[in-house]
Structures are given as structure tokens and as C-alpha cells.
Amino acid sequence: MSGERFLESVEELARQALPEPVFRYLRQGARDGVSAGEAEAGWDRFRFLPRVLRDVSEVDLVTTLLGAEVRTPFAVAPTTMQRALHPEGEVATARAAAEAGALMVVSSNAGSRWSQIGATGVHWWLQLYLTASRPACLPVLESAVGAGASALVLTVDTPVVGTKYDGAARTVWDVAEEGWVRANFPRGHGSTPAEAKATDLGPHDIDWLRRATGLPVVVKGVLRPDDARRCLDAGAAAVWVSNHGGRQLDGTAATADRLAPVAAAAAGAQVYVDGGIRTGRHALAALAGGARSVFLGRLPLYALAVGGTDGVRRMFAELGDELAESLRLAGCPSVRDLSPDLLA
């Protein structure tokens, strides 16, 4: 692939396009930004042992996630405030994901209605935070299930929101407009103690969610092998290696360093990863290291801010081309052929 790489400049283009408080919210990590700053470098450290004398005339990016076929292992991670970046918000992102045959995980705090997202034809899962009183979250869960969500992603690393340093500057909440978030909640939801984020999550909550909705449950925010086994033993369908984009406990290890031990502990179950994946080469390392899918957080947001659906569409196309080239050069005709022996 030759020519200018859109994804190399998309962050700076987003910075130029967005109000400063919005871009700062999108880019910042917790506290001193240590974890957020280390994410991409973690994937850059990987080196490969390419296979040779392999037929790579055709390469295949198709994989399956919880039994559903997708045309690419790249997927959209759950993020809120998408309507602060583009008027269509999640709908624009979903439209591009649907065209790419990619999975999209939708934040429970989305600013677009489930029905609008589903109408794009995208294959989507719902991310959620459990409430202190578990039944308080059921109306939102039930409405998402009715609108076509096919799995739940339980975020488990956010009993409280990690501190961000904004100083005296205006924050995104100072410029936020009504309707940018929580479009699927009743007005006033979250104002009672019962509706606050749960600080007492346990393995039993996985089974409760599964029984309450009939959907498989993915646990997001797992960095330890012992926690991965606890989740799977409690009925989780998959575990997701994530440090929340460096936005929770600052100094948390990079996901690039935690994928392999979690994948080993979760043998037989699907494992996903996010955090700092910016290129097809990064994805190659993640998929060889045990991830079934690589999730993108900030990258589609930058693309959305720059070009709406066209920007996210271009992101998927560029990453797909890069991964296809990486597969050929690695001697692997399919993402399903990748294994840890590709990594030096």
C-alpha cells in the first residue's frame, strides 16, 4: 500500500475539527496519563517470525464472534459522547461498521436510540454498567434486547470513575448539549442511590445478567489470568482484555503485555483486546497472541470527528488493507491460522 496514510494524521485532524474540551475528553487518560501513553508502544515492541513457502494468493479476514460470522476482526469498542464528535454520532459509526461487516459494541450511555443504530443493519452488542440495585438496569437492558442487541458486555473496571485532570479549563460537560448521551434512559435516571454504579460486583452478577436477558455475557476489563478463570467459571461467554483506555487506575499494565497470560488462562474461550491498536501490524500481533477480535476505541472516534460515516469507512478499509498485507508477508492466509508461534 502506498500513498498518504489517513490513520497517521487522523488524530491531529480531529484535534483541529473539535472544540478543545471535547478533544481533551476524548484523548485524556486518568491522572498523569501513564497507562494511556504506553498503550500504542506496547504493540510496537512485538517482533514476528514469518512463515515461508505458503500460498497467500488469497487472504481471509473472516472470523466468528460468539457464533456470529463477521468479515473483519476489527470491531468498535463502546464509547460515549459520539454525538459531540458528529451530529449522527453512533448511527454514523454503525453505518460504516455494517458496511465493513464489523461488530460494534454500543455504550449504554449512547446518544442515539437503539432502534436508530439497529436500523443500519450493524451487528451489535450492548455495553453496560450494573446498578447498585440490579433490577434498576433492567428497563434499559430489555429495550436493547428488543432492538437487536445480541450480547452484553459487562464493564467491571469502573466501580468509580478515574480522576481526570482538567485544571481550570472548561470540560466536555460544560459544553455538552442535551441528547449527546443517555438517549435510551428515562429522564432523571441515575439520580437515586439504587441507580448508581455498583461497587459490589461479583461473579454471581454474570449469571444474573445471563438469566435476566437470555444473552451471552462478555466481561470487559480483565487483566489477570485468575480473574479470567473466575469470569469463565461463573458463566461468561468471553473475556475482554482492557484497561479502559488508560482512563481508570493510572499505571495499570498495557493490554499488549497482558493478552498472552489471559489468553492462556482462558484456553477454550474467546478473548478480545483493546488499547493502543492503531495499525494492521498491531492487529497481527494481537490476533497471533490469542485475541479473536481487536477492538478500537479512540481511532474510530477520531475518524468519526473528521469525516462521519466516510471517515469510519476509510478507517476500516485502511486497517483491513494493512492486515491483509501483514498476513501475506507473515505467510498466513487467514486470521484463523494465526498462533503465538508467529511472535518472536
C-alpha positions in Angstrom: 0.0 0.0 0.0 1.4 3.4 -0.9 0.3 7.0 -0.6 -0.7 9.0 2.4 -2.0 7.0 5.4 -5.2 8.6 6.6 -4.9 7.0 10.1 -1.5 8.5 10.6 -2.9 12.0 10.6 -6.5 11.4 11.8 -5.8 12.3 15.4 -4.4 15.7 14.5 -7.2 16.3 12.1 -9.7 15.5 14.9 -7.9 17.9 17.2 -8.3 20.6 14.6 -12.0 19.8 14.0 -13.3 19.6 17.6 -13.7 22.1 20.4 -10.8 21.8 22.7 -12.8 20.5 25.7 -14.3 17.7 23.6 -10.9 16.7 22.1 -9.3 16.7 25.6 -12.1 14.4 26.9 -11.5 12.1 24.0 -7.7 12.0 24.3 -7.0 12.2 28.0 -6.2 9.3 30.4 -6.7 9.2 34.1 -4.4 11.1 36.5 -1.0 11.5 34.9 -1.8 9.6 31.7 0.8 6.9 32.2 -1.3 4.0 31.0 -2.9 5.9 28.2 0.5 7.0 27.0 2.0 3.5 27.0 -0.7 1.7 25.1 0.5 2.0 21.5 4.2 1.4 22.4 3.2 -1.9 23.9 2.2 -3.3 20.4 5.2 -1.7 18.8 7.5 -4.0 20.8 6.3 -7.2 19.1 8.5 -8.9 16.5 7.5 -11.6 14.1 8.8 -14.9 12.7 7.1 -15.0 9.3 6.3 -18.4 7.7 7.6 -19.0 4.1 6.6 -21.3 1.2 2.9 -20.7 2.0 0.2 -19.9 -0.6 -1.0 -16.4 0.2 -2.7 -15.7 -3.2 -5.9 -15.1 -1.2 -6.2 -13.9 2.4 -9.2 -14.1 4.6 -10.2 -11.7 7.4 -13.4 -13.5 8.3 -13.9 -14.8 11.8 -16.7 -15.7 14.2 -17.6 -13.9 17.4 -19.8 -15.8 19.8 -21.0 -17.9 16.9 -21.8 -15.0 14.5 -19.6 -14.5 11.4 -18.0 -11.1 10.8 -16.0 -10.1 7.8 -13.2 -8.5 9.8 -11.6 -9.0 13.2 -11.6 -5.2 13.8 -14.5 -4.1 15.9 -15.7 -0.9 17.5 -15.3 -0.6 21.3 -18.1 1.1 23.3 -17.6 4.8 23.7 -19.9 7.6 24.7 -20.2 11.2 23.5 -20.1 10.3 19.8 -22.7 13.0 19.1 -20.2 15.5 20.4 -18.0 14.5 17.5 -20.6 14.3 14.7 -24.3 15.1 14.6 -25.2 11.5 13.7 -23.0 10.0 16.4 -23.3 6.3 16.9 -25.6 6.0 13.8 -22.7 7.2 11.5 -20.3 4.8 13.2 -22.8 1.9 12.9 -23.4 2.5 9.3 -19.7 2.2 8.5 -19.3 -0.8 10.7 -22.3 -2.5 8.9 -20.7 -1.9 5.5 -17.4 -3.3 6.7 -19.1 -6.4 8.2 -17.7 -5.5 11.6 -19.1 -5.8 15.1 -20.0 -2.7 17.0 -20.3 -2.6 20.8 -22.6 0.3 21.8 -22.2 2.2 25.1 -25.2 2.1 27.4 -24.6 5.9 27.6 -25.0 6.3 23.8 -26.6 9.5 22.4 -28.5 7.6 19.7 -31.6 5.4 20.1 -31.1 1.6 19.9 -33.6 1.5 17.1 -31.6 4.0 15.0 -28.4 2.1 15.5 -30.1 -1.3 14.7 -31.7 0.2 11.5 -28.2 0.4 9.9 -28.0 -3.4 9.9 -25.0 -3.5 12.1 -24.3 -6.5 14.2 -24.2 -5.0 17.7 -23.7 -5.8 21.4 -24.6 -3.6 24.4 -22.0 -2.5 26.9 -23.4 -1.8 30.4 -22.5 -0.9 34.0 -24.6 -2.7 36.6 -26.5 -0.6 39.0 -26.4 -0.8 42.8 -29.9 -2.2 42.7 -29.6 -4.7 39.9 -33.3 -4.5 38.7 -32.8 -0.8 38.2 -30.9 -1.5 34.9 -33.4 -4.0 33.5 -35.6 -1.5 31.5 -32.5 -0.4 29.5 -31.3 -3.9 29.0 -34.7 -5.2 27.9 -35.1 -2.3 25.4 -31.7 -3.1 23.9 -32.5 -6.8 23.6 -35.8 -5.9 21.9 -33.9 -3.7 19.5 -31.5 -6.4 18.4 -28.5 -6.4 20.8 -27.1 -10.0 20.6 -24.8 -10.0 23.6 -24.0 -8.0 26.7 -20.6 -6.5 27.6 -20.3 -6.0 31.3 -17.6 -3.4 32.2 -16.0 -4.5 35.5 -13.2 -2.0 36.0 -15.3 1.1 36.9 -16.6 0.9 40.4 -15.9 4.7 40.4 -14.7 6.9 37.5 -11.0 7.5 37.5 -10.0 11.1 38.1 -9.0 13.2 35.1 -7.1 16.5 35.4 -8.6 19.4 33.6 -7.3 22.2 35.8 -9.3 25.4 35.4 -10.2 24.7 31.7 -13.7 24.1 30.6 -14.6 20.4 30.5 -16.7 18.5 27.9 -19.6 18.7 30.4 -19.5 22.5 30.3 -20.2 22.4 26.5 -22.3 19.2 26.3 -25.7 19.5 24.7 -28.9 17.7 25.7 -29.1 14.5 23.8 -25.4 13.8 23.5 -25.6 11.0 26.0 -28.1 8.5 27.7 -30.7 8.7 24.9 -32.1 5.3 26.0 -32.6 6.1 29.7 -35.7 7.5 31.3 -35.2 11.2 32.2 -33.6 11.5 35.6 -32.2 8.0 35.7 -29.1 7.8 37.9 -30.4 10.3 40.5 -31.1 7.7 43.2 -28.7 5.5 45.1 -30.3 2.4 43.6 -29.3 3.7 40.1 -25.7 4.5 40.9 -22.8 2.3 39.6 -22.5 -0.9 41.6 -19.4 -1.1 43.8 -20.1 -4.7 44.9 -19.8 -6.7 41.6 -19.2 -10.4 41.9 -19.1 -13.5 39.7 -22.8 -14.1 40.5 -23.7 -11.0 38.5 -22.6 -12.7 35.3 -25.1 -15.4 35.8 -27.8 -12.9 36.9 -27.4 -10.9 33.7 -27.4 -14.0 31.5 -30.6 -15.3 33.1 -32.3 -11.9 33.1 -31.7 -11.2 29.4 -31.1 -14.6 27.8 -27.9 -13.2 26.1 -24.3 -14.3 26.4 -22.2 -12.1 28.7 -18.7 -10.8 27.8 -16.7 -9.4 30.7 -14.6 -6.3 29.8 -11.7 -5.1 31.9 -9.8 -8.3 32.6 -6.0 -8.1 33.0 -5.3 -11.1 35.3 -5.4 -14.8 34.5 -7.1 -15.6 37.8 -9.8 -13.1 37.1 -10.3 -14.5 33.6 -10.9 -18.0 35.0 -13.3 -16.6 37.7 -15.3 -15.0 34.9 -15.5 -18.0 32.7 -16.2 -20.4 35.6 -19.1 -18.0 36.5 -20.6 -18.4 33.0 -19.0 -15.6 31.0 -19.0 -16.4 27.2 -15.8 -14.5 26.7 -13.3 -12.1 28.4 -12.0 -8.8 27.1 -8.5 -7.6 28.0 -8.8 -3.9 28.6 -7.6 -1.2 30.9 -10.4 1.2 29.8 -8.1 3.2 27.5 -6.0 4.2 30.5 -8.9 6.1 31.9 -9.3 4.2 35.2 -6.4 3.2 37.5 -3.4 5.1 36.1 -0.3 2.9 36.0 -2.3 -0.2 35.0 -0.3 -2.5 32.7 -0.6 -2.2 29.0 -3.0 -4.6 27.4 -0.3 -5.7 24.9 1.5 -7.2 27.9 -1.5 -8.8 29.5 -3.1 -10.5 26.5 -0.9 -13.6 26.4 -1.3 -14.7 30.1 -5.1 -14.0 30.0 -5.5 -16.0 26.7 -3.5 -18.9 28.2 -5.8 -18.9 31.3 -8.9 -18.7 29.1 -8.0 -21.6 26.8 -11.1 -22.8 25.0 -12.9 -19.4 25.4 -12.8 -16.4 23.2 -10.6 -13.5 24.3 -10.8 -9.9 22.9 -8.4 -7.0 23.4 -8.3 -3.2 23.0 -5.9 -0.5 23.9 -3.5 1.3 21.5 -4.2 -0.7 18.4 -3.5 1.6 15.5 -2.2 -0.5 12.6 -2.7 -3.8 10.8 0.7 -4.8 12.3 -0.6 -4.2 15.8 -3.7 -6.3 15.0 -1.5 -9.1 13.7 0.4 -9.2 17.0 -2.9 -9.2 19.0 -4.5 -11.9 16.9 -1.4 -14.1 17.0 -1.2 -13.5 20.7 -4.6 -15.1 21.4 -7.2 -12.4 20.6 -10.2 -13.4 18.5 -11.1 -9.8 17.8 -9.3 -6.4 18.3 -11.4 -3.5 19.5 -10.8 0.1 18.5 -11.7 2.9 20.9 -10.3 6.3 20.1 -9.4 5.6 16.5 -13.0 5.4 15.2 -13.8 8.4 17.2 -11.1 10.4 15.5 -12.3 9.1 12.1 -15.9 10.0 13.0 -15.0 13.5 14.0 -13.1 14.1 10.8 -15.5 12.5 8.3 -18.6 11.0 9.8 -19.5 7.7 8.2 -17.0 8.3 5.4 -14.2 8.7 8.0 -15.0 5.5 9.8 -15.5 3.7 6.5 -12.0 4.8 5.5 -10.6 3.6 8.8 -11.9 0.1 8.3 -10.7 0.0 4.7 -7.2 1.1 5.6 -6.8 -1.2 8.6 -8.2 -4.1 6.5 -5.7 -3.5 3.7 -2.8 -3.3 6.3 -3.9 -6.5 8.0 -4.3 -8.3 4.7 -0.7 -7.3 3.6 0.6 -8.3 7.0 -1.0 -11.7 6.7 0.6 -12.2 3.3 4.0 -11.2 4.5 3.7 -13.4 7.5 2.8 -16.4 5.4 -0.7 -16.7 7.0 -3.6 -16.8 4.5 -6.3 -16.4 7.2 -6.7 -14.7 10.6 -7.8 -18.2 11.8 -4.3 -19.5 11.0 -2.6 -17.1 13.4 -0.9 -18.6 16.5 1.6 -17.5 19.1 4.5 -19.1 17.2 4.4 -16.2 14.8 5.7 -14.0 17.6 9.4 -13.8 18.3 
